[in-house]
Amino acid sequence: MASQSAIVYDCEIDKLFTTITHLPTTEGLSELGARIAGAAAFELYDVITIVGKKDVSWNVKAKKIGRLVATALNYHIG
């Protein structure tokens, strides 16, 4: 039974496409700027401080970069 079970993510890919097609507009750019100035600034600081370190594993770096992109695009898989 356990081998037949699977984890299903609710990706809502249509929301991602709506967000991406909305970004080139003036309203989309202002929303992106607000996200970067607000919450993404903290994520960006984490990425800058961790990317140059050689003792940090690649998966930790990828997770930090993913959180930055998710915050900037307001799109989270989960």
Secondary structure, 3 states (H helix, E strand, C coil): CHHHCCCCCCCCHHHHHHHHHHCCCHHHHHHHHHHHHCHHHHHHHHHHHHHCCCCCCHHHHHHHHHHHHHHHHCCCCC
